[in-house]
Amino acid sequence: MIPYLCKGRTLPCLLLLLLVLSGSAQAEKNANIAMLLCVFPGGGQFYTEQYVTGVVIGAAEIALGYYAYKYHREEDYTRRNSMLWWGLFTFGFSLADAYVGAKMHGFDVETDIDKVSLSYKIRF
């Protein structure tokens, strides 16, 4: 049934799968899924519920890809290579951010400062 629904509509089905996977309310997200979803610009960040970061990374990856293609068509290979290197860096950052976001999802950052203490005992 699923292959019939997705026949000829690969991209919408993958986006639907991304939304379904990101909607799960578990304490820790699966880091492997987050890294696999980085194939889509910002996909890993949307999976780990970091929506602003996902939009920024997605827009950056799309813009860098567009300019790399534009400079390739203009035969400006130096600028094209520069855009490709920046795109690779952005993709690597996206992978690392998605992995850390999945591992730290649900982690309580706030601590009660009143419960933290430091004491020294000196004995002679």
Secondary structure, 3 states (H helix, E strand, C coil): CHHHHHCCCHHHHHHHHHHHHHCCCCCCCCHHHHHHHHHCCCHHHHHCCCHHHHHHHHHHHHHHHHHHHHHHHCCCHHHHHHHHHHHHHHHHHHHHHHHHHHHCCCCCCCCCHHHCCCCCCCCC
